[in-house]
Structures are given as C-alpha cells and as structure tokens.
Amino acid sequence: MSAPVQVGPRRIVCLTEETTEWLYLLGEQERIVGISGFTVRPPQARREKPRVSAFTSAKIERIVALKPDLVLGFSDLQAGIAAELIRAGLEVHVFNQRSVEEIFQVLALLGRMVGAQRRAGVLIGRLRRTLAQAQRDAAALPCRPRVYFEEWDDPLIGAIAWVAELITLAGGELCFPEFAGCAHAKDRIIADPLEVVRRAPDVMIASWCGKKFNPRRVRERPGWEAMPAVRHGRLFEIHSSEILQPGPAALTDGLARLRTIIAECAHAMAAQAQNRAR
C-alpha cells in the first residue's frame, strides 16, 4: 500500500507559538522547519526545531535558507518581518485573531491548510465543550469576583479581547469592561493607576509578557493598599505562554488557571460575607 499523499505545505516556519502548538496537537509537527525563540509549548519543539525569530524580529536569511513553502505569523506587529519574507519570494500568511471565536476560526483554517480538517474538528469540538462546561460551572459560583487583569506594568495595560472573554466565561466580572473589544495595547493603557483602585477589584491576575510578576511591587504602588485584591492578598500570575498566546493554550491551561483563581476567590468572598453576617 502506498503512503498517503501529504496535502498542503510541507515546510512551515511558525513565527509565533500558537501555530507550532496546534500543528503538534494535529500530529503535523514534521512539517515545521523553524519556530519562534519564545516557543515553550510544546516543550519538545525547542529541542527538535531551529529557532529563527523573536516576536518583532527574525533571522531572514536563515528562514530563507530553510526553504519553507509557508511562513505563518501573527498580527500587525509582524508586518515588517512578513514584508521582508515576501520580498525574498516566500509565501506568508499572517493571522490576526483577537477573540475566542477568531481563535477557533484560525485553528480550523490551519487544519484545512495541512489537510487535517477531521482531526482539527475533533480537537475544536473538545475545546468548545471545555468552554461550555466552564460557563456552566461559573453559573454555580456564589458570586462573581471583580477581576483586574494586567498585561503589562509600565504603563499599565489591561486585558486583551480573548482574555477578557475567558475571564467572563470563568465567572469573573471585568474591572475594565470597556477594554474588552480593544485589539491594540495602546487602547488598553490605564493612564491613572488609581483608577484601578477606584474600581475596587477583588482579585488581580497578572501576565507580564516576558517578565516575571512581582506582587511586592504591586503592593508598593501608592494607594493600592486600599484595593480589595491587595488587602486580601489575592494577587496571582498566569504565565504569558498560557494566556497571552491566541491559540490552544489560552483555551486549555489559561482557562483552567482562570477558573481555579476565580472560583477560589468567589468562595472566599462568600465565606467572608457569611462571617460578617453572624
């Protein structure tokens, strides 16, 4: 019996982590010939694949030498890299997903690109069921904690769209709901740090991309000691690879971490309310 014919591009360079992880989940990792240096998911990718880019820079000559028949990127921030690769004669596709539904659309499209529609459909179905279960569990929480999500600390930047959606789905109330539809970081800057205090979040979740969260620095911010999240010690970190990657990680490990944090906070707040009522 002859081997199945491989459909779609055979040599793919992934400039961001989410496409790398998805191709591994689809069992199509042999197509990947280069990855981002920021890739940590799955762990074996760093051992098996050459690293050819950062996020806003890339080793153009090295990518060209790999002779890829497709380069995958993400967002306008990689537009410069994409332009250089196109001028070098390479085929480039830049995704721009910013919401949970757009993440699903990209996962489905990438599945079709490599002829793995059926496997992609099965995995997407599983992910959708996970989200539906999270929403059902959130409805049973004793309250909805107010959540302040911080993507960066200088300047303060709030949650991007898919993170905001996942917080709501996990049972949290957004501290800055007006940021929910904002795709660009510049539109989510909090000019006055005391505005966070005024909105009185019950819990703070940080994911400082490329930098470890430091709760002590948060507690030292002027006036922030009055914030419920600081007062009750509800300062948490979710690693950026789990929540700021607009791909499978956010819908699995990122959502799981959000659910745990928000549920623990909700039950602690309910217990405190009962104690005060006695």
C-alpha positions in Angstrom: 0.0 0.0 0.0 1.4 3.4 -1.0 1.9 6.1 1.7 -0.8 8.8 1.9 -0.1 11.9 -0.1 0.8 14.9 2.1 -1.6 17.7 1.5 -0.6 21.4 1.7 2.7 23.0 2.7 5.4 20.6 3.6 7.9 23.0 5.1 6.4 25.6 7.5 8.1 28.2 9.6 6.0 29.4 12.6 6.9 32.9 13.8 4.7 32.5 16.9 4.0 29.7 19.4 0.2 29.1 18.9 0.6 27.7 15.3 3.5 25.5 16.5 1.5 24.1 19.3 -1.6 23.5 17.1 0.4 21.6 14.4 1.9 19.4 17.2 -1.6 18.7 18.5 -2.7 17.8 15.0 0.2 15.4 14.6 1.6 17.5 11.8 4.8 18.6 13.5 7.1 17.1 10.9 6.1 20.0 8.6 7.6 22.5 10.9 11.2 23.6 10.0 11.5 26.7 12.1 10.0 28.3 15.2 10.0 31.4 17.4 12.6 31.6 20.1 9.8 32.4 22.5 8.2 29.0 22.0 7.8 26.8 25.1 4.7 24.8 24.1 5.1 22.0 23.5 8.5 21.6 25.2 9.8 19.2 22.6 9.5 21.9 19.9 12.5 23.7 21.4 14.5 20.5 21.3 13.5 19.5 17.8 13.1 22.7 15.8 15.6 25.5 15.0 14.7 28.9 16.4 14.6 31.6 13.7 12.7 34.6 15.1 11.8 36.6 18.1 8.4 38.4 18.0 9.2 41.6 16.2 12.4 40.5 14.6 13.6 37.5 12.6 16.7 35.9 11.0 15.5 36.5 7.5 18.5 34.8 5.8 18.2 31.8 8.0 14.5 31.5 7.3 15.1 31.7 3.5 17.8 29.1 3.8 15.3 26.7 5.3 13.3 26.9 2.0 9.8 27.0 3.6 6.8 26.8 1.4 4.8 28.7 4.0 5.6 31.1 6.8 3.0 31.7 9.5 2.8 34.9 11.5 0.5 36.9 13.8 -0.7 40.4 13.8 0.4 43.8 12.5 3.4 43.6 14.8 5.0 41.1 12.4 4.1 43.1 9.3 7.7 44.2 8.8 9.0 40.6 9.0 6.3 39.5 6.7 7.2 42.2 4.1 10.8 41.2 4.1 10.0 37.5 3.6 7.6 38.3 0.8 10.2 40.4 -0.9 12.5 37.3 -0.5 10.0 35.3 -2.5 8.4 33.3 0.3 4.7 32.7 0.8 3.5 34.2 4.1 0.2 34.0 5.9 -0.3 36.4 8.9 -3.3 35.6 11.2 -4.9 38.3 13.3 -7.2 36.6 15.7 -8.2 38.6 18.8 -11.3 36.9 20.1 -12.1 33.4 21.3 -14.2 32.8 18.2 -11.5 34.1 15.9 -9.0 31.7 17.6 -11.4 28.8 16.7 -11.5 30.1 13.1 -7.7 30.2 12.9 -7.4 26.7 14.3 -9.9 25.4 11.8 -8.2 27.2 8.9 -4.8 25.9 9.8 -6.3 22.4 10.0 -7.5 22.8 6.4 -4.2 24.2 5.2 -2.4 21.0 6.2 -5.2 18.6 5.2 -6.1 17.8 8.8 -9.7 19.0 8.8 -11.1 16.0 10.6 -8.5 16.0 13.4 -8.9 19.7 13.8 -12.7 19.4 14.0 -12.4 16.8 16.8 -10.0 18.9 18.8 -12.0 22.1 18.3 -15.2 20.2 19.4 -13.4 19.1 22.6 -12.2 22.7 23.3 -15.7 24.1 22.8 -17.1 21.5 25.2 -14.5 22.6 27.8 -15.6 26.3 27.4 -19.3 25.3 27.7 -18.5 23.3 30.9 -16.6 26.3 32.3 -19.6 28.5 31.7 -21.9 26.1 33.4 -19.6 25.8 36.5 -19.3 29.6 36.6 -23.1 30.0 36.9 -23.0 28.0 40.1 -20.4 30.2 41.9 -21.7 32.0 44.9 -20.6 35.4 43.4 -18.7 36.9 40.5 -15.5 38.5 41.7 -14.3 41.7 40.1 -11.1 40.9 38.2 -8.3 43.2 37.2 -6.1 41.6 34.6 -2.7 43.3 33.9 -0.9 42.5 30.7 2.0 45.0 31.5 3.0 47.1 34.4 4.7 50.2 32.8 2.4 51.6 31.5 -0.5 49.6 33.0 -2.2 47.7 30.2 -5.4 45.8 30.7 -6.8 42.5 29.3 -6.9 41.9 25.5 -10.2 40.7 24.0 -9.8 36.9 24.3 -8.5 37.1 27.9 -11.5 39.3 28.8 -13.9 36.8 27.3 -12.3 33.9 29.1 -12.4 35.8 32.4 -16.1 36.4 32.0 -16.7 32.8 30.9 -14.8 31.6 34.0 -17.1 33.6 36.3 -15.3 36.9 36.7 -16.6 40.4 36.3 -14.3 42.6 34.3 -12.8 45.6 36.1 -12.4 47.4 32.8 -15.2 46.1 30.5 -14.5 48.9 28.1 -11.2 47.3 27.1 -12.9 44.0 26.1 -13.1 44.9 22.4 -9.7 46.6 22.1 -7.2 44.7 19.9 -4.2 47.0 20.4 -2.3 47.5 23.6 -2.2 51.3 23.2 -6.0 51.3 23.5 -5.9 49.4 26.8 -3.5 51.7 28.7 -4.6 52.8 32.1 -3.3 56.3 32.4 -4.1 56.8 36.0 -3.1 53.8 38.2 -5.5 55.0 40.9 -8.4 54.3 38.5 -7.7 50.6 39.2 -8.1 51.3 43.0 -11.3 53.2 42.4 -12.8 50.2 40.5 -12.0 48.0 43.6 -11.1 44.7 42.0 -11.5 41.6 44.3 -8.6 39.8 42.5 -5.7 40.8 40.4 -4.3 38.5 37.8 -1.1 39.5 36.0 0.7 38.2 32.9 3.6 40.4 32.2 4.7 39.1 28.8 8.4 38.1 29.0 8.8 39.3 32.7 8.0 37.6 35.9 5.2 39.0 38.0 6.3 40.7 41.2 3.5 41.0 43.8 5.7 43.1 46.1 5.9 45.9 43.5 2.1 45.9 43.2 1.7 46.2 47.0 4.1 49.1 47.0 2.1 51.1 44.4 0.9 54.3 46.0 -2.7 54.0 47.2 -3.1 50.4 46.1 -3.1 49.1 49.7 -6.8 50.1 49.8 -7.7 47.8 46.9 -9.6 44.6 48.0 -7.3 42.4 45.9 -4.2 43.8 47.7 -5.8 43.9 51.1 -6.8 40.3 51.0 -3.7 39.0 49.2 -5.4 38.0 46.0 -2.6 38.7 43.6 -2.0 35.9 41.1 0.1 35.3 38.0 -0.7 33.3 34.9 2.3 32.7 32.6 2.1 34.5 29.3 2.6 31.3 27.3 -0.7 30.0 28.9 -2.9 33.0 28.5 -1.4 35.6 26.0 -1.0 33.1 23.2 -4.1 33.4 21.0 -4.3 29.7 20.4 -4.9 26.4 22.2 -3.0 27.3 25.3 -5.4 30.1 26.3 -8.4 27.8 25.8 -6.9 25.0 27.9 -4.3 25.8 30.5 -5.1 29.5 30.6 -8.8 29.0 31.1 -8.1 26.3 33.7 -6.0 28.7 35.7 -8.6 31.5 35.5 -11.3 29.1 36.6 -9.3 28.0 39.7 -8.4 31.5 40.7 -11.9 33.0 40.2 -13.6 30.0 41.9 -11.3 30.2 45.0 -11.8 33.9 45.2 -15.6 33.6 44.9 -15.8 31.0 47.7 -13.5 33.0 49.9 -15.6 36.1 49.4 -18.8 34.2 50.2 -17.3 32.8 53.4 -16.2 36.3 54.5 -19.7 37.6 53.8 -21.2 34.9 55.9 -18.8 35.6 58.8 -19.8 39.3 58.7 -23.5 38.4 58.8 -23.1 36.4 62.0 
